C-alpha cells in the first residue's frame, strides 16, 4: 500500500537522481526557530569571493537572511529581489584601494558550484511547531516546500495539502520569507504554485522537455524531472518568478510549464537569429488567449535584457491598436521586477527620439507611429522613413504578430524595417496563423512553441467555453440569399462591406433588439442566481449597441450596464453623448468592470474590449454580431479566464455564429498542444499548382504570354484584351475565371515564400491582370450606392421576425451547454456549412449515436429509423425542407426512440426481448397460441440464450443448435410453411444482438 512516507521517499529518490544530496532534518544544528543554514551560506559566499575582508562575510549573510517588510509577502519580495539581483558592497583591499563587488547568494551561471539539498522531516518552531514533508535547500536557503498526502487514503486529497500550506504560513511564516515555489501532491496529482496563491492558480507541470505533453505519467515524476534539474530550477528562480505591485497590494506570480519552455526556446532562437549571427527572424510563439501571453512577453524581455551577448539591447514592443498598447504596457509595468523601467512612445516624434538614443531598454509603441511626416507650405512631406538606428541588438516583439507586419513593400511595417534595418523580429500571438496570413514565417520565422486552446483547457490554465444557441431569428427565409448577394456584388472589392451594412440594419430592427434584450436579462438573471459574475454583449454596430442599451435600460430589474465604444462628437448623434467617454473615463470604467464587487454588471460593445482585455469575473458573452476566425476566438476568450469557482464561460449566440465558431475552434486546436503548426505547406503547394493549371486551362491556347515581363505596357494591354474578348463571350466562363483566379491569389499568400513557385510567376501575373480586366468590364463605374440599396432591400425582404429560438430546448436536449471543444460540436468542420446546420448536425449525430447503440437490440426497427433519419437529412440538403422543419423532424425521430422505451416497459419486456417481440408480433395472425405473444417471446429468447457459446456466429454447429431450440419452442404454434421464414428473421436478430456474447 502506498503511504505518505512512500511518496515522500519517492520524491527524495528522484531528486537524488537529479544530483541533490539527501539530508535528514534531524541532523541540522541551527535552532528550531530558524530556517536558514547560515554556515552553508557563509561558506558559499567565501568560496565565490575568497579575497574579501573577513569582517564583510557575516554582514553579507545577515543582509541576505534578514528581510524588510511589514508583512510576510513584502518580506518574501525583499528576499527574492536580493536572491535574483544580488547586492553591491564597497570595501578597501589590503592596499587601501576602494573596491566594489556584486554578490549573489546563488551562482546562477554555474549550477555545480551550489549545494542542492533535499531535506525531510525538519522541525520548525514558530507560533506552533510544524514539520513540512520535504524542503529543497540551495546554499543553505529553504527555497521550495513540498506538502504530500497519501494517494490511497480516501479521506485526504490535494486540497488538504494546499490547506496545510496555508496553515504553515500562519504557524511558521519565517520559512516562507525565503520561499520561491510550493509543491502540493496527493500522490496521484502534483501541482506547483506560489505559497500565497489561491488553489485555482496551482497547476501541474506536464512536460519534461517542453515539446512532449505527458498526460498519464506519475505527475510528481514529470514535475521533478521537468522543473528540478539544477540548471532549470535556477533559471526558473531567477527569471520566471516575480511580484506585481497593484497600488500597494502585492501579487506573486510564477510561470507555468508552457511559459517556461516557450520563453526558453525563444531565447535560444534569438541567440541564433539576431544579427549578425542570423537573418533577424527569431520566430513565432503561439500561446492561446488567457494562458498568460503578456506575462511570457514580459519574462522574455527581461531575459533578453540580461543576456551579456546582446550588450544592453533595446526591446521594441509593437502592437496594432492603442487599447492593446496600454493593456500590455500596464502588464509590463507591473512586471518591472523582471523587465526594469519601461518607456512609452506617445507620438511619432517621441518614438523617433527614443529609438535614436543609443541606450537599451523597453519601448512601447503602436505600429502607426512609424508613419511618414506630412509636409507643409515650406517643405515637402517625407517620401521615405528615415533610419533611426542601425544597431543589431534591437529586438521587435510584435503582439498579435500576423495582423500588422505583412505590408513589407509599403506602409507602416515597411517604415519600421527602414527605421531599424538591422533589427530582429519575434511574433507573439494568441491566435493561430491563418491561411491568409501565412507570411508570418516569411516575416518572423518558424513557429517556436505552441500552446493551443485545447491544451490550456486540459491544464486548467483557462476555463472551458460552452456554446448555447438562442437564435433571435435574423432568420433568412431566402435560402439563396448569399448567392443572390454575390450575384450583385461579385465584381466589387467591398462586397462584404455592402452586405455587412445591410445586415446591420436588419439586426438592429427595434422589434428584434427588444426581444433579445428581454432574453438577455432573463438569461443573465438566472445565470447569476447561482454563479456571481459579469457579462458582455457584442453587437453589430455602435448604433445597435446604443439600441440594445436603451432596450435593456427600460426593463425592470436591469442591473447597471454601459456601452463601451469610440466616439466622434462632430459626427455622432447627440443622443449617443452619454456613451462617449475620454480615455481616462474609459479606463475608470474598465477598472469598475474588472472589480467583481462593483455594481457595473454588463457592458455592451462592438469592437472595444474584445481583444487585450482581461476581466476574469466575466463568465457570459451574448453575441449578436457576425464574427469569424481570430476575431471571433479573441472575442469569446474574454470568458475563459480562471476566476475563483468559475467553472466555465458561456457564449450565447443570437445570430448564428455556430459554424464559424466550430471552424475557428478546430483551427485553434490544430496544434493539439504538441507544438505542431496547423498549415501543411506541402498540401498548400499541391493545391496552388492545381489552381495554376485551372487558370491556364481556361485561357485560350492561342495566347502566348511567356515573355510577359519583357513586353512593353502597350503590348501587355493588347494581350490582356485578347484574353478578355475570348472569356467575355460567355458570362459563366468569365465569372468562373474570376473565381478560379481569386482562389489562386489566396493560395499565393500561403506559399509565396516557397522557391518552387517562382517558375509560375508569369502565369500568376497574367491571370491576375485578366481577372481584373473582366471585373472592370462587367462593372459599370459609380453604381456602388445602387448596389448597396439593392442588397439592403434583398436582405430586408429575407428577414422573418419571430421569437427567440432555444434550439436545444426545442430539440428536447436537457444539456444546454455544448463545449466548443466537444467532438460533437466540431462535427464536419472541414465542410462548408450554413450556421444553422451546426444545430442540425448536432441533433443528427446524437440520434445516429443512439441508433447505432440500439441497433443490435432491434435490427429491424432501428434500421428503419436510421433510413428515416437519413431521408430527413437528404431532403434538407436538397433544400426540400428548411432548417427549422428539419430540426422538428429530427425531434420526431427522437420521440420515436423515447416511445420505444415506453413500449418496452408497457409490454413487460427486457431490452433483449423487444426486437424478438416485433418479429413475432408482425406474424401474430399465423401464430396459434392462446396466451399473449410475450409468453412466446420469453421462451424464444430463453432458447436462444441457452445455446450461445463464444464465437458462435462462426460455428455452423452452434447456429444449428440455436435453430433447433427455437424450432422446438415454435413447433405447434406456427405452421411448417411459415416456420422457416420466421426462423430466418429470429436468427438474423440473434446474430446482430448476441454476436459478441461472452460466457
Secondary structure, DSSP 4 states (H G I P E B T S, - for coil): ---HHHHHHHHHHHHHHTTPEEEEGGG--S-TT----HHHHHHHHHHH-TTS-HHHHHHHHHHHHS---SSHHHHHHHHHHHHHH-EEEEEE-TT--EEEEEE-SS-SS-GGGS-EEEEES--EESSSEE--SEEEEETTEEEEEEEE--TT-TT--HHHHHHHHHHHHHH-HHHHHS-SEEEEE-SS-EEEE-TTS-GGG-B----SSSSS--SSS-HHHHHHHHH-SHHHHHHHHHHSEEEEEETTEEEEEE--HHHHHHHHHHHHHHHHHSTTTS-SEEEEEEE-TTS-HHHHHHHHHHHHHH-GGG-S-EEEEEESSHHHHHHHHHHHHHTHHHH--EEE--SHHHHHHHHHSSS-EEEEEEGGGSPPPP--SSSPPPSSPPP----S-EEEEEETGGGTS---SSSHHHHHHHHTTT-EEEEEESSPPPGGGTTHHHHH-SEEEEE-HHHHHHTTSS-EEEEEEEEE--EES-TTHHHHHHHHHTT-TTHHHHHHHHHHHHHT-HHHHHHHHHHHHHHHHHHHHHS--EEEEEESSHHHHHHHHHHHHTSTT--EEEEE----TTTS-GGGGGG---HHHHHHHHHHHH-TTSSEEEEEESSTTSSS---TTEEEEEEES---HHHHHHHHGGG----TT--EEEEEESS--HHHHHHHHHHHTTTTTTT--S--HHHHHHHHHHHHHHHHHHS-TT---TTGGGS-HHHHHHHHHHHHHHHTTSHHHHHHHHHHHHHHHHHHHHHTTSGGGGGGHHHHHHHHHHHHHHHHHHS-TT-HHHHHHHHHHHHHHHEE---EEEHHHHTT-S---EETTSTTTTTTTTS---TTHHHHHHHHHHHHHHHHHHGGG-HHHHHHHHHHHHHHHHHHHTTSS-HHHHHHHHHHHHHHHHHHHHHHHHHT--HHHHHHHHHHHTTGGG---SS-HHHHHHHHHHHHHHT--TTGGG-HHHHHHHHHHHHHHHBTTB-HHHHHHHHHHHHHHHHHHSTT---
